[in-house]
Amino acid sequence: MAFVEEMIKTKILFERSKPNSHYFLSVVVGTKQDLLLHQVTENNDTNSSHSSYEEEIEAKIGRVYTTRGIKRSYVEDPISIEPRKNMHRHNKIIKDQRDLLYIKDAYHITDSAFNAIIKYAQSDRSLCSLKEIERLRKDVNSRLPIQFAATCAFVKFEYAVRTAIFVARYYEPMLDNYDKLTIRINMDGTLIGNKHIVAISINCIEGGHQSQTSKNLVPLGLFEIEKENTDMLRKTLPKEFIDDIKTGKCITVEKRNVPIQIKLGGDLMNAVYVFGLAGFSSNHPCVFCTQHKDDLHITEETAYDKTVVEGKGKTKKTTVTRIGATSYHDLNKRARSLAEQKLCILEKNNALGYKHEPLFGDLFEYTDYCVDTLHMKLRIFDIILKDMLSHASRTGKYGSEHLAIIENKIKILNQHCQKTVGKRFFFQVDVDDKNKTITSHGKLSGHLQDFFFVDTFPYDDVLDDELAQSARVVVNKFKELLQEVKANSKTHNDRLKFLSIQFVNVFRASGLRTTVTPYIHIIGNHLFEFNQLNDLGDFNMQGVEKSNDLLSRLYFSSTNPAKYPLLTMLQKLYRMLEMNFENQNHRDAMAEFARTGVYDLVDDAALERRSSYKHKDGKFFNINDEQEEESSNKDKDQYVASLDETNESEDQNNIDLNESMIQTIEKRLNITSPSMNRKQL
């Protein structure tokens, strides 16, 4: 029977290897004597010689041993025909993959979003319907005390500050030990389509640099303006919004009053708008001091006595004035101040660059603003490149000979671009200029500038020998200065001061240009002062710039045009901020802390207090005494009805807000719609 069993297995394996095989297997079992006789006969045949049938079987599946079963040879099975069942499964997998690729491309799903979905599915969590997602989104939006109109959307300053403190506490557990907290208000304008948007966000400086990344910035408001200047900002920002920020001198956290200091973050152009200055084209372009534009290059090492002659004839008067380094906080060194600004505005002839009253009144002193090292780096590298291209376009030749030299230099520069930053940045001849100069196209961000201005830059191929050497020295000195700024150590402030003054002197002597820009003036006079009194990293605007890019993606990624885009964008920013915390308890705690200021991540009693509160219809109720908690937003009841009906741009059909209500809100907030101004014009 063992022999018969092995033969049956062999027969089955042989028949299964044939495609479209249909067969019947018949087994005839005789008497015991017949079986013994058959076994002896088969054994004799096996010992003597193999039949052709058995040799064919062994060639396919290996030799058959009655005691050990089937022993397969090391020769690969020559049968390459895959069963129909496996082919069907393979074709189905290919089809599913193609369909998934189509969905990813058709609906613009990014690689990171796709990986997040796969990670979510692999965590054994089930997907829910879109209707449930919309219901949850509506519930989360109803908890946000957002005030909005056609051209603005903002939250209460106290609500945003509490949220920023919660985020800072998440990264700095010892935040409760601080007797005073510093809140940085970040203002930056960005162009989204044909709309000028001013985005305002905040963060707590004591939370460290992690709290000022783009995903951890707390949105304060979004405002649409026709043009970014002081007058339009004064007309667009609601008076209620500005007054709310002015009153933010103290915050209640865990039943403890904590004083807060508000500082301002942004680029120099934003500081011009906020402080009401004349701008960079005036005679006093610096936003920190009143140095004249002809003396911006002056540092401590290059101070001199300037002779000034006034009047003629008998009224002629000669005075000698000491022109030296300036300061951003020392009034004896021409530092700006609000008191000086008030006096100058009253005068008809304003000679120090004061044009308007500050946007926020006396909320910000000039010392509450610090230079942004990101924009400083971007602008100075742009200036250096612009000056080099200007000198490279001067060949001393005319006509076709001049054009041939320019095209050869452009070819060398483009080859350098392809090796360092790729084809995203390139050079070509400016056809609009009759002199046929070299112009750059594209945008070099901060990290691309590091790749572009390397030691292998073709200075000698595009510039004269002396100027090429000077340009190389200027670039290397500025890179050395940036490394010292990145080290960010107050103990080495003397080293930073030495490098700052040295860079200004080198730039001045390089011959690239005869004057210096406000940013270069700030490096030679104020940068080391900022580093001595502040942490330069606390005022870096890299996270704010990334947040502006996020606003553009949110605006253009909407499936349907949003009726109130600023509202839906602000809602999504707060939802994304909440989802940064993976623990659901932390998400709930952030919402409660933003409303009440009561919560402690390490306090069990706070967990018990939080468990006694339930959320219903956008309001919190206490289970123990069944009394509704007092809302932090006095006007919340007025907006809850509209906020409940307001949703994402994908669900704009559910918004049921009439135009009369929006006009009432705009009138109460003293807002003038840019669209209305255009109609009046």
C-alpha positions in Angstrom: 0.0 0.0 0.0 2.9 2.3 0.6 4.0 1.8 -3.0 0.5 2.4 -4.3 0.3 5.6 -2.3 3.5 7.0 -3.7 2.4 6.1 -7.3 -0.9 7.9 -6.8 0.9 11.0 -5.5 3.2 10.9 -8.5 0.3 10.6 -10.9 -1.5 13.5 -9.4 1.5 15.8 -9.5 2.2 14.9 -13.1 -1.4 15.5 -14.2 -1.6 18.9 -12.4 1.5 20.1 -14.3 -0.5 19.9 -17.5 -2.7 22.9 -18.5 -6.4 22.1 -18.9 -6.0 18.7 -17.5 -9.2 16.7 -16.9 -8.7 13.1 -15.9 -10.1 10.1 -14.0 -7.9 8.1 -11.6 -8.8 4.5 -11.2 -7.3 2.3 -8.5 -7.9 -1.5 -8.5 -7.1 -3.3 -5.4 -6.9 -7.1 -5.6 -6.4 -9.8 -3.1 -3.5 -9.9 -0.7 -1.7 -12.4 -2.8 -2.2 -10.4 -5.9 -0.9 -7.3 -4.2 2.2 -9.1 -2.9 2.8 -10.5 -6.3 2.4 -7.1 -7.9 4.7 -5.6 -5.4 7.4 -8.2 -6.0 7.1 -7.7 -9.7 7.3 -3.9 -9.5 10.3 -4.2 -7.2 12.1 -6.4 -9.6 11.3 -4.1 -12.5 12.6 -1.1 -10.4 15.8 -2.8 -9.4 16.5 -4.1 -12.9 15.7 -1.0 -15.0 13.4 2.0 -15.1 10.5 2.0 -17.5 10.2 4.8 -19.9 7.1 6.1 -18.0 9.0 6.2 -14.7 12.0 7.9 -16.4 9.7 10.6 -17.8 8.3 11.2 -14.3 11.7 11.4 -12.7 12.9 13.8 -15.3 10.0 16.1 -14.4 9.7 15.9 -10.6 12.8 13.9 -9.5 13.4 10.3 -8.7 10.8 8.4 -6.6 11.9 6.6 -3.5 9.4 4.3 -1.7 10.8 4.9 1.7 11.7 8.6 1.6 9.0 10.0 -0.7 9.9 12.3 -3.6 13.4 13.7 -3.8 13.5 16.7 -6.2 16.6 17.4 -8.2 18.4 20.7 -8.2 17.5 21.3 -11.8 14.8 24.0 -12.1 11.4 22.9 -13.1 11.1 23.4 -16.9 7.4 24.0 -16.7 7.0 27.8 -16.9 3.2 27.9 -17.5 1.5 29.6 -14.5 -1.9 28.3 -13.4 -4.9 30.3 -14.5 -5.8 31.1 -10.9 -2.5 32.8 -10.2 -2.6 34.7 -13.5 -6.1 36.0 -12.6 -4.9 37.2 -9.2 -1.8 38.8 -10.8 -3.9 40.7 -13.3 -6.3 41.9 -10.6 -3.4 43.2 -8.5 -2.0 45.1 -11.5 -5.5 46.6 -12.2 -5.9 47.7 -8.6 -2.5 49.4 -8.6 -3.3 51.2 -11.8 -6.6 52.4 -10.4 -4.9 53.6 -7.2 -2.3 55.5 -9.3 -5.1 57.1 -11.3 -6.8 58.3 -8.1 -3.6 59.7 -6.7 -2.8 61.6 -9.9 -6.4 62.7 -10.7 -7.1 64.1 -7.2 -3.5 65.5 -6.6 -2.8 63.3 -3.6 0.8 64.0 -2.5 3.3 61.3 -1.6 3.2 62.3 2.1 -0.6 62.2 2.1 -0.6 58.8 0.5 1.9 57.4 3.0 -0.2 58.9 5.8 -3.3 57.1 4.5 -1.4 53.8 4.2 -0.1 54.2 7.7 -3.6 54.9 9.0 -5.0 51.8 7.2 -2.2 49.6 8.5 -2.9 50.6 12.1 -6.1 48.5 12.0 -8.3 51.7 12.2 -11.4 51.7 10.0 -12.3 54.4 7.5 -15.5 56.4 7.9 -17.8 58.0 5.4 -17.4 61.6 4.2 -20.7 62.5 5.9 -19.2 61.6 9.3 -16.1 63.5 8.5 -18.1 66.6 7.6 -20.1 66.2 10.8 -16.9 66.1 12.8 -15.5 69.0 11.0 -18.6 71.1 11.6 -18.4 70.2 15.3 -14.7 71.2 15.6 -15.4 74.5 13.7 -18.2 75.4 16.0 -15.8 75.4 19.0 -13.6 78.0 17.4 -14.5 81.6 18.5 -13.8 83.1 15.0 -15.2 86.5 14.1 -15.4 87.0 10.4 -16.6 89.2 7.6 -16.2 89.4 3.9 -12.6 90.6 4.1 -11.3 89.3 7.4 -11.4 86.4 9.9 -9.8 86.6 13.3 -10.0 85.2 16.9 -9.8 86.9 20.2 -6.2 87.7 21.2 -6.7 86.1 24.6 -7.8 82.8 23.0 -4.8 82.8 20.7 -2.4 83.6 23.5 -3.7 80.7 25.6 -3.4 78.3 22.7 0.2 79.5 22.1 1.1 79.0 25.8 -0.3 75.4 25.6 1.8 74.7 22.5 4.9 76.2 24.2 4.2 74.2 27.4 4.1 71.0 25.3 7.8 71.6 24.2 8.9 73.4 27.4 7.5 71.6 30.5 9.1 74.2 32.9 7.1 77.1 31.3 5.1 77.5 34.6 8.3 78.6 36.4 8.5 81.8 34.2 7.3 85.0 35.9 6.8 86.6 32.6 6.0 85.3 29.1 6.9 86.9 25.7 4.5 86.7 22.9 5.7 87.4 19.3 3.2 88.7 16.8 4.2 87.8 13.3 2.9 90.0 10.5 3.6 89.2 6.9 1.9 90.0 3.6 1.5 87.5 0.8 -0.1 87.4 -2.6 -2.6 84.6 -3.1 -3.9 84.7 -6.7 -5.0 88.3 -7.1 -5.6 88.9 -3.4 -3.2 90.7 -1.0 -3.5 88.8 2.3 -1.9 89.9 5.6 -1.5 86.9 7.8 -1.0 87.5 11.5 0.1 84.7 13.8 1.7 84.4 17.3 3.9 82.1 19.3 5.4 82.1 22.8 9.1 82.7 22.7 9.8 80.8 25.9 8.6 77.6 24.1 11.8 77.5 22.2 12.4 77.5 18.4 10.2 74.4 18.0 7.1 76.5 18.9 7.8 78.9 16.0 7.8 76.3 13.2 5.0 76.6 10.6 2.9 73.8 12.0 3.0 75.2 15.6 2.3 78.9 14.9 -1.0 80.0 16.3 -3.2 81.9 13.7 -4.5 85.2 15.0 -6.2 86.6 11.9 -6.3 86.8 8.1 -7.1 90.1 6.3 -7.6 91.0 2.7 -6.3 94.4 1.6 -6.1 96.2 -1.8 -2.4 97.2 -1.3 0.0 96.7 1.5 0.8 100.0 3.1 0.2 101.8 6.3 -3.0 103.6 5.2 -4.6 100.4 3.9 -3.7 98.4 7.0 -5.2 101.1 9.2 -8.5 100.9 7.2 -8.6 97.1 6.9 -7.7 95.9 10.4 -10.8 96.3 12.6 -10.6 98.7 15.4 -12.0 96.0 17.7 -9.1 93.7 16.7 -6.4 96.3 17.4 -7.9 97.4 20.7 -8.1 93.7 21.8 -4.4 93.3 21.2 -3.6 96.6 23.1 -5.4 95.3 26.2 -3.4 92.1 26.2 -1.0 92.9 29.1 -1.8 90.0 31.3 -3.1 86.4 30.9 -4.7 84.1 33.4 -3.2 80.7 33.5 -4.1 78.1 36.1 -5.8 80.9 38.2 -2.5 82.8 38.2 -2.1 86.1 36.5 1.0 86.0 34.3 2.2 89.3 32.7 3.0 89.1 29.0 5.3 91.2 26.9 4.3 91.6 23.2 7.0 91.8 20.6 6.9 92.2 16.8 8.3 89.9 14.2 8.5 90.5 10.4 10.7 91.8 7.7 11.9 95.4 7.4 9.1 96.4 5.0 6.5 95.2 7.5 8.2 97.3 10.2 7.9 100.3 8.0 4.1 99.8 7.7 3.5 99.1 11.4 5.6 102.0 12.7 4.4 104.4 10.1 7.8 105.3 8.6 8.6 106.9 5.2 10.3 103.8 3.8 13.6 102.9 2.3 13.5 105.6 -0.4 13.6 108.4 2.2 16.6 110.2 3.6 16.5 108.1 6.8 15.7 104.5 5.6 16.7 102.6 8.7 13.8 101.5 10.9 15.9 101.5 14.1 17.9 104.7 13.9 17.9 108.1 12.2 21.2 107.8 10.3 21.2 109.7 7.0 21.3 107.6 3.8 24.7 109.0 2.9 26.2 107.8 6.1 24.7 104.3 6.3 28.2 102.7 5.8 29.6 104.4 8.9 30.6 102.1 11.7 32.7 102.5 14.9 35.9 102.2 12.9 35.0 104.7 10.2 33.5 107.5 12.3 34.4 111.0 11.2 33.7 114.7 11.8 31.3 116.2 9.2 31.4 119.9 8.4 28.0 121.4 7.6 27.7 124.8 6.1 24.3 126.6 6.3 23.3 129.9 4.9 25.2 132.4 2.8 27.0 135.7 3.3 26.5 137.1 6.8 24.1 134.4 7.7 26.6 131.7 6.8 27.1 129.2 9.6 29.5 126.3 9.8 29.0 123.5 12.2 31.0 120.3 12.8 29.0 117.2 13.6 30.4 113.8 14.7 29.1 111.1 12.4 29.6 107.7 14.1 27.9 104.4 14.7 24.3 104.3 15.7 22.3 102.2 18.1 18.8 100.7 18.1 18.2 101.2 21.8 20.5 104.1 22.9 18.8 107.4 22.3 22.2 109.2 22.5 23.2 107.3 19.4 20.2 108.3 17.3 17.9 105.4 18.2 14.3 105.9 17.2 11.6 106.4 19.8 7.8 106.9 20.0 8.2 110.2 21.8 10.4 111.5 19.0 7.9 110.3 16.5 5.1 112.2 18.1 7.0 115.4 18.0 8.1 115.0 14.4 4.6 114.2 13.1 3.4 117.5 14.6 6.0 119.4 12.5 5.2 120.3 8.9 8.7 119.4 7.7 9.5 116.0 8.9 13.2 115.3 8.4 13.7 112.0 10.2 11.5 109.7 8.2 8.4 109.7 10.4 5.3 109.7 8.2 2.3 108.4 10.2 1.4 107.4 13.7 2.2 103.7 14.6 -0.5 101.3 13.5 -0.8 99.8 17.1 -0.2 103.1 18.9 2.2 102.8 21.8 1.9 99.0 22.0 5.2 98.4 20.3 8.4 100.2 21.1 11.2 100.2 18.5 13.2 98.0 20.8 10.3 95.4 20.6 11.3 94.6 17.0 14.4 92.6 16.0 15.9 92.1 12.6 14.9 88.9 10.7 18.1 87.0 9.8 16.3 85.0 7.1 15.3 88.1 5.0 18.7 89.6 5.8 20.4 86.7 4.2 18.1 86.6 1.2 18.4 90.3 0.5 22.1 90.6 0.8 22.8 87.7 -1.4 20.4 89.1 -4.0 22.3 92.4 -3.8 25.7 90.8 -4.3 24.4 88.8 -7.3 22.8 91.8 -8.8 26.0 93.9 -8.5 28.1 91.1 -10.0 25.7 90.8 -13.0 25.8 94.5 -13.5 29.6 94.5 -13.7 29.6 91.3 -15.9 27.3 93.1 -18.4 30.0 95.8 -19.0 32.2 94.5 -21.7 33.6 97.6 -23.3 32.5 96.3 -26.7 29.5 97.2 -28.9 27.1 95.4 -31.2 27.5 91.8 -32.1 30.9 91.5 -30.3 29.3 92.7 -27.0 26.4 90.3 -27.4 28.8 87.3 -28.1 30.7 88.0 -24.9 27.4 88.3 -22.9 26.1 85.0 -24.3 29.3 83.2 -23.4 29.1 84.5 -19.8 25.5 83.4 -19.7 26.4 79.9 -20.8 29.0 79.7 -18.1 26.6 80.9 -15.4 23.9 78.4 -16.6 26.3 75.5 -16.4 27.1 76.5 -12.9 23.4 76.7 -12.1 22.7 73.2 -13.4 25.5 71.8 -11.3 24.4 73.4 -8.1 20.7 74.3 -8.0 19.3 72.7 -11.2 17.3 74.4 -13.9 15.0 76.2 -11.6 17.2 79.2 -11.7 18.9 80.5 -14.9 20.3 83.5 -16.7 19.5 85.1 -20.1 19.9 88.3 -22.0 17.5 91.1 -21.1 15.9 91.9 -24.4 14.1 94.9 -23.1 17.4 96.6 -22.2 19.1 98.3 -25.2 22.5 97.6 -23.6 21.9 93.8 -23.6 22.6 93.1 -20.0 22.5 89.8 -18.0 19.4 89.1 -16.0 18.5 86.2 -13.6 15.2 84.3 -13.6 13.7 82.2 -11.0 13.9 82.4 -7.2 16.8 81.4 -5.0 15.6 80.4 -1.5 17.9 80.3 1.5 19.3 76.8 1.1 19.6 77.2 -2.7 21.7 80.3 -2.1 24.1 78.2 0.0 24.5 75.7 -2.9 24.8 78.5 -5.5 27.5 80.7 -3.8 30.1 78.0 -3.4 33.9 78.2 -3.9 33.5 76.9 -7.4 31.5 79.9 -8.5 32.9 81.2 -11.8 34.0 84.6 -10.5 37.1 84.8 -12.9 35.1 83.8 -16.0 32.4 86.5 -15.7 34.3 89.4 -13.9 37.6 91.1 -14.2 40.5 89.8 -12.2 40.5 92.5 -9.5 36.7 92.6 -9.1 36.4 88.8 -9.2 38.8 88.6 -6.2 36.8 91.3 -4.3 33.5 89.6 -5.0 34.9 86.2 -3.7 36.1 87.9 -0.5 32.7 89.6 0.1 30.8 86.3 -0.4 33.1 84.4 1.9 33.0 87.1 4.6 29.2 87.1 4.5 29.1 83.3 4.8 31.4 83.4 7.7 29.1 86.0 9.4 26.1 83.8 8.8 27.8 80.9 10.5 28.5 83.0 13.5 24.9 84.1 13.6 23.8 80.5 13.4 26.0 79.6 16.3 23.8 82.1 18.3 26.0 82.5 21.4 25.9 85.7 23.4 29.3 84.8 24.9 30.9 85.3 21.5 29.3 88.7 20.8 32.7 90.4 20.4 33.4 87.9 17.6 30.1 88.7 15.9 30.7 92.4 16.2 34.2 92.1 14.7 32.8 90.1 11.7 29.9 92.5 11.2 32.1 95.6 11.0 34.6 93.7 8.8 31.9 92.7 6.4 30.7 96.2 5.9 34.2 97.5 5.3 35.0 94.7 2.9 31.8 95.3 1.0 32.5 99.0 0.9 36.0 98.5 -0.5 35.0 95.8 -3.0 33.8 98.2 -5.7 30.5 96.4 -6.2 28.6 99.6 -5.4 29.4 102.9 -3.8 26.6 102.8 -1.2 25.2 100.3 1.2 21.7 99.1 1.7 19.7 99.3 5.0 20.3 95.6 5.7 24.1 96.0 5.4 23.8 99.1 7.6 22.0 97.0 10.2 24.8 94.4 10.1 27.4 97.0 10.8 25.6 98.8 13.6 22.7 96.8 15.1 23.2 93.1 14.5 25.5 92.5 17.4 23.3 94.7 19.6 20.3 92.4 18.9 22.4 89.4 19.6 23.5 90.9 23.0 20.0 91.7 24.2 17.9 89.1 22.4 18.1 85.6 20.9 18.3 86.2 17.1 16.7 82.8 16.5 13.6 83.9 18.4 12.8 86.4 15.6 13.6 84.2 12.6 10.7 84.2 10.1 11.3 80.9 8.3 8.3 79.3 9.9 6.1 82.3 8.9 7.2 82.1 5.3 6.4 78.4 5.2 3.0 79.2 6.7 2.4 81.6 3.9 3.1 78.9 1.4 0.6 76.7 3.2 -2.1 79.4 2.9 -1.6 79.4 -0.9 -2.1 75.6 -1.0 -5.2 75.8 1.2 -6.7 78.5 -1.0 -6.1 76.8 -4.3 -6.8 73.2 -3.1 -10.5 73.9 -2.5 -12.8 71.8 -4.6 -15.4 74.5 -4.9 -14.9 78.3 -4.7 -15.3 79.3 -1.0 -17.9 82.0 -0.2 -15.7 83.1 2.7 -12.2 81.8 2.0 -10.5 83.5 4.9 -12.9 81.9 7.3 -12.4 78.4 6.0 -8.6 78.8 5.8 -8.5 80.0 9.4 -10.6 77.1 10.5 -8.4 74.6 8.7 -5.3 76.1 10.3 -6.7 75.6 13.8 -7.7 72.0 13.0 -4.3 71.3 11.7 -2.7 72.8 14.8 -4.9 70.6 17.0 -4.0 67.5 15.1 -0.3 68.1 15.8 -0.9 66.4 19.1 -1.3 62.6 18.6 -2.9 62.0 22.0 -6.6 62.7 22.0 -6.4 63.9 25.6 -3.9 66.6 24.6 -6.3 67.7 21.8 -9.2 68.1 24.1 -7.0 69.8 26.7 -5.8 72.3 24.2 -9.3 73.3 23.3 -10.3 73.6 27.0 -7.1 75.5 28.0 -7.6 78.0 25.2 -11.1 78.7 26.6 -10.5 78.6 30.3 -6.8 78.7 30.9 -7.0 75.7 33.2 -5.1 72.6 32.5 -1.8 70.9 33.4 -0.3 68.0 31.5 1.1 66.4 34.6 -1.7 67.3 37.0 -4.1 64.4 37.6 -6.6 66.7 39.3 -6.7 68.7 36.0 -7.6 65.5 34.2 -10.5 64.9 36.6 -11.7 68.5 36.1 -11.5 68.0 32.4 -13.5 64.8 32.6 -16.3 66.6 34.3 -16.9 68.8 31.2 -18.8 67.6 28.1 -19.1 69.3 24.8 -22.5 69.9 23.3 -23.6 72.2 20.4 -20.4 74.1 20.5 -20.5 74.9 24.3 -19.0 73.3 27.4 -21.3 72.1 30.2 -20.3 71.0 33.7 -21.9 67.7 34.6 -21.6 68.2 38.4 -23.5 71.5 38.8 -25.1 71.4 35.3 -24.2 75.0 34.8 -22.8 76.4 31.5 -19.3 77.7 31.8 -18.7 81.3 31.0 -17.4 81.8 27.5 -14.1 83.6 26.9 -15.6 85.3 23.9 -18.3 87.9 24.8 -19.7 87.9 21.2 -19.7 84.1 20.8 -23.5 83.7 21.0 -23.8 86.1 18.1 -21.5 84.1 15.9 -22.3 80.5 16.9 -25.4 80.3 14.8 -23.4 81.3 11.7 -20.4 79.3 12.6 -22.5 76.1 12.9 -23.6 76.5 9.4 -20.1 77.4 8.1 -18.0 74.7 6.7 -15.0 74.0 4.4 -15.0 75.1 0.8 -16.0 71.5 -0.2 -19.2 72.0 1.7 -20.0 75.6 0.9 -23.6 74.8 -0.1 -24.4 74.4 3.6 -23.4 78.0 4.4 -26.6 80.0 5.1 -25.4 83.5 5.8 -27.2 86.4 4.1 -25.6 89.5 2.9 -27.3 91.7 5.3 -25.7 90.0 8.3 -22.3 90.3 6.7 -22.9 94.0 6.1 -24.0 94.4 9.7 -20.8 92.7 11.0 -18.6 94.8 8.7 -20.3 98.0 9.9 -19.8 97.1 13.6 -16.2 96.1 13.0 -15.6 99.3 11.0 -14.4 97.4 7.9 -14.3 98.8 4.4 -14.4 96.0 1.8 -11.8 96.3 -0.9 -14.4 95.2 -3.4 -16.7 98.1 -2.3 -13.8 100.5 -2.7 -13.2 99.3 -6.2 -16.9 99.8 -7.1 -16.8 103.3 -5.7 -13.8 104.1 -7.7 
